[in-house]
Amino acid sequence: MNLRKRCNIVSMFMLVAWLAAAVVLTLASPATGDAASKPEAWEKRQGGTLIIGSSKDMNTKHPFTRVTSVDEFIKMMMWESITMYDLAGNLHGMLAESWEPNADASEWTFKLRRGVKFHNGAEMTSADWVWSYDYILNPANGAYANTVLSDNIAKVEAVDPYTVKFTMVGPRALFPHVLSSIQNGTIVPKGSLGGKVGEIEGNPPPGTGPFQFVNWTPGTQVEFKRFEDYWDGAPYLEGLRFRIITNKAARQNALRAGDVDMADRLRPSFAERVKKGRITGIQTRAVGGAGFRQLYFNTKGKWTGDKRVREAIIISLDREATVEEGFLGVGDPLPLAVPPDSDWLRAGTANLPSYERDVKRARQLLKEAGYNGEPLSLNMTLGQEVALGEAIVRQAAEAGLNIKMAPVESTIFYERLGKGDFSLLMSSGRFRGEPGLEETINYVCEKGKVRRSRTGYCNPAMDALISSYPTASDRAERVRIYGKIVKAVFADEMMQYGIGWSNNRNFGWRNKVKDWQRGPGQEYRNALGGLHRTWIEK
Amino acid sequence: MAAPTKRMIRYTLLRALQMIPTVLLVTVAVFVLIIIIPGDPVLSMLGYYADDVTAVPHEIYDRMFRELRLDRPIPVQYLYWLGDALQGDFGKSVVFRVPVIDVVLSRVPATLYLGTASLLIAIAVSVPFGVWAAVKNDTWVDHLASGFVLFGIAVPGFWFGMIVILVFAIYLGWLPSIGYVPPQEDFLRFLKHLILPATVLGLDVAANILRFQRTDFLDQLHQDYVRTARAKGLPGQLVIWKHVLKNSLIATVTVVGLNTARLLGGSTIIETLFSYPGLSRLLIEAIYARDFPVIQAVVLWMVVLVVIVNFFVDLIYAYLNPRIRYATA
């Protein structure tokens, strides 16, 4: 074979290979752009409006007001955070592609994700980042995240259109974790907010999320439509509608009747019936770590100010029995709001006594403290498990403690908390990768604007210990500090008592809903999946 | 103008004038009630928890405090509020940060449809059935009516609601279990969404009305004028529907009046069960969230409605029993 022939054959092979590669690449490319360029699989799956029976409503149309659980989960459809956790608790970049600290983490440089578009079609650049963070950091704008972010950020500046540098107020090794919630770091187009504090006229400012806002009828429903130019590929679902159904039974009925395709916070008994096949056409999934329940003691309280009384309360309770009774058998008894079998738990419990139930010793401690059955109030919100409160009251009563359960709606709960008008407080907790960050509001007495201590406890040594946590770059070092915090809070001062994780919240969806992934908590998405990858079987 | 007509006009005007001080007194009560309920509207408006008071920048807090006119004496606050309310301005919802009037008006049509449909069902069932039961006293018809009344009064609405949802929405799949569709959007779906909640509410009210209707009708049947009418040779149906029914309606109108107000503002449980976006559900949610402006607006709406319904009930009384308007005049 002469050289020319060989060259022709090689050229032909190269052409065929090139064509094959082009076909493969086209099929494998993300589902973006116009419909014609979308792969067949996308075309088969796309379409339909997913209706979700939501236990709560979105609170406001403002991206920078305080968010509450479900409110945040709904807003995460249109606004996105800088970083986000996956189901395993690993942090991923969302609006940021990468980030880099300087040597002592007093400066952080973020590379923006390229090709991210706002719902108004404009491309997201560093100018939008700087404007959004300046907006939050200006106290006159009343942004809720001002308290947290001004404790982290001193200055934000654009290095180039796709790079932003944050100068911190000091070393902040966990800054990317702080930016994992939309409250602390969503980006809106430059100049898109103004006017009065917390108020929005008309539609909310454009976000970058997979769905864009259509309308909101407060207390009734929130509607979104697919954002075709979403940076991670257009969602399969054409629309998304959150129907606000506050009543659990009504949500369950709506799901069974097919009036909604998905619903949150369903009863364990409902999930059990689905599991046993008594209800068909539906799938359910318990939310691991739906919420941790714990007790805080008011260290300034008349009786709970005495450490002996606090200890008596702790040893009057049987954690296993409390969880069994309070969570109706679907909970994990644990002393700390961290995952079971984690190094956080091992470090935390290393120096923590087991506090076995000892009614006799509890009575002795109460006698020494001079306590004689005076009422102690247990401040809790209406949404929390009354059965759990009843279990605590009953067990403590066996040791001579007179705890009065006071379930109130959240405004009064927080008002009493602010005034220190309680003996015990039942509170929720959740794990978001870095448990040491969660302790700040509970025990730091005075640190910049983060000023409160739920228990009334005030100790500069504790402030210093907790403040050292976010400055530690090394995870092992943070685990060690967390262990110290736990020892100080739970063992030395006995200000807190962990009950356990309640796994009594369930998502349910009809069989036609495919490929949905929840978030690490009860979110509708995580860093790697969620409603934007969900589709409805025709 | 004939004397009875004059008396009726005078009676109507008098009753209308009496509504004004009633409504004013209620506005004072609503305003004061909101002031004494715990909770800081400034913090709520700013989106902070009540234990966050030290976290809010002072200038922001003070500015909002002044904007809400909380720095003024309470009587002045009331006058401002009343003046604004008369112009339809109830301020902004603390929770949703949108004008209260928009939130309330978005719920009014659904409430009116549900209330009206329930009332129509209630009257359509109770009045003929009550008359029939009284005429057929102590027969199976009467026993059936008594059973219906017993069931309607004894069985809680939410339980009955759950049962109809199970049967008609889940097992049979004929009707939706939740929600509301505006009639202008899709009239058939509007009706489908209305049937279950309206029936549950309507039958509950029907039991109440039927009880009074039957007793009163029975009472009237034994009156001398009925015996006289029959002795004169009037047809039985004419005696029943023209003479007895009109005289037996006084108590029925009272019960219908009371229940109308309830249907238009007090159907919280049914609205919650059917996730129906009515005013009662809005009120409960606003109370939980300490959304003061919404609470004020909804309570005021309900009170005004009760006053108006009572006004019409009084007019119907006067029509049914002329002695009432003569006594007042």
HADDOCK unambig.tbl for C-alpha pairs under 7 A between the chains (distance, minus, plus):
assign (segid A and resid 59 and name CA) (segid B and resid 95 and name CA) 6.08 0.50 0.50
assign (segid A and resid 59 and name CA) (segid B and resid 96 and name CA) 5.63 0.50 0.50
assign (segid A and resid 60 and name CA) (segid B and resid 95 and name CA) 6.96 0.50 0.50
assign (segid A and resid 60 and name CA) (segid B and resid 96 and name CA) 5.04 0.50 0.50
assign (segid A and resid 60 and name CA) (segid B and resid 97 and name CA) 6.37 0.50 0.50
assign (segid A and resid 65 and name CA) (segid B and resid 47 and name CA) 5.89 0.50 0.50
assign (segid A and resid 66 and name CA) (segid B and resid 47 and name CA) 5.38 0.50 0.50
assign (segid A and resid 66 and name CA) (segid B and resid 48 and name CA) 6.56 0.50 0.50
assign (segid A and resid 139 and name CA) (segid B and resid 57 and name CA) 6.56 0.50 0.50
assign (segid A and resid 140 and name CA) (segid B and resid 60 and name CA) 6.25 0.50 0.50
assign (segid A and resid 142 and name CA) (segid B and resid 60 and name CA) 6.55 0.50 0.50
assign (segid A and resid 147 and name CA) (segid B and resid 55 and name CA) 6.79 0.50 0.50
assign (segid A and resid 198 and name CA) (segid B and resid 46 and name CA) 6.51 0.50 0.50
assign (segid A and resid 199 and name CA) (segid B and resid 97 and name CA) 6.09 0.50 0.50
assign (segid A and resid 218 and name CA) (segid B and resid 96 and name CA) 6.68 0.50 0.50
assign (segid A and resid 218 and name CA) (segid B and resid 103 and name CA) 6.87 0.50 0.50
assign (segid A and resid 220 and name CA) (segid B and resid 277 and name CA) 6.18 0.50 0.50
assign (segid A and resid 245 and name CA) (segid B and resid 275 and name CA) 5.59 0.50 0.50
assign (segid A and resid 247 and name CA) (segid B and resid 272 and name CA) 6.37 0.50 0.50
assign (segid A and resid 247 and name CA) (segid B and resid 273 and name CA) 6.61 0.50 0.50
assign (segid A and resid 250 and name CA) (segid B and resid 273 and name CA) 5.45 0.50 0.50
assign (segid A and resid 250 and name CA) (segid B and resid 274 and name CA) 6.47 0.50 0.50
assign (segid A and resid 250 and name CA) (segid B and resid 275 and name CA) 6.91 0.50 0.50
assign (segid A and resid 253 and name CA) (segid B and resid 177 and name CA) 6.73 0.50 0.50
assign (segid A and resid 254 and name CA) (segid B and resid 177 and name CA) 5.71 0.50 0.50
assign (segid A and resid 254 and name CA) (segid B and resid 178 and name CA) 6.35 0.50 0.50
assign (segid A and resid 256 and name CA) (segid B and resid 170 and name CA) 6.20 0.50 0.50
assign (segid A and resid 257 and name CA) (segid B and resid 169 and name CA) 5.65 0.50 0.50
assign (segid A and resid 257 and name CA) (segid B and resid 170 and name CA) 4.59 0.50 0.50
assign (segid A and resid 257 and name CA) (segid B and resid 173 and name CA) 6.63 0.50 0.50
assign (segid A and resid 257 and name CA) (segid B and resid 177 and name CA) 6.66 0.50 0.50
assign (segid A and resid 259 and name CA) (segid B and resid 176 and name CA) 6.42 0.50 0.50
assign (segid A and resid 259 and name CA) (segid B and resid 177 and name CA) 6.89 0.50 0.50
assign (segid A and resid 409 and name CA) (segid B and resid 288 and name CA) 6.10 0.50 0.50
assign (segid A and resid 411 and name CA) (segid B and resid 39 and name CA) 6.26 0.50 0.50
assign (segid A and resid 411 and name CA) (segid B and resid 50 and name CA) 6.33 0.50 0.50
assign (segid A and resid 411 and name CA) (segid B and resid 289 and name CA) 6.98 0.50 0.50
assign (segid A and resid 412 and name CA) (segid B and resid 38 and name CA) 6.96 0.50 0.50
assign (segid A and resid 412 and name CA) (segid B and resid 39 and name CA) 6.66 0.50 0.50
assign (segid A and resid 414 and name CA) (segid B and resid 49 and name CA) 6.17 0.50 0.50
assign (segid A and resid 414 and name CA) (segid B and resid 50 and name CA) 4.96 0.50 0.50
assign (segid A and resid 414 and name CA) (segid B and resid 51 and name CA) 5.22 0.50 0.50
assign (segid A and resid 415 and name CA) (segid B and resid 39 and name CA) 7.00 0.50 0.50
assign (segid A and resid 415 and name CA) (segid B and resid 50 and name CA) 4.63 0.50 0.50
assign (segid A and resid 415 and name CA) (segid B and resid 51 and name CA) 5.55 0.50 0.50
assign (segid A and resid 417 and name CA) (segid B and resid 51 and name CA) 5.98 0.50 0.50
assign (segid A and resid 418 and name CA) (segid B and resid 50 and name CA) 6.42 0.50 0.50
assign (segid A and resid 418 and name CA) (segid B and resid 51 and name CA) 3.77 0.50 0.50
assign (segid A and resid 449 and name CA) (segid B and resid 55 and name CA) 6.24 0.50 0.50
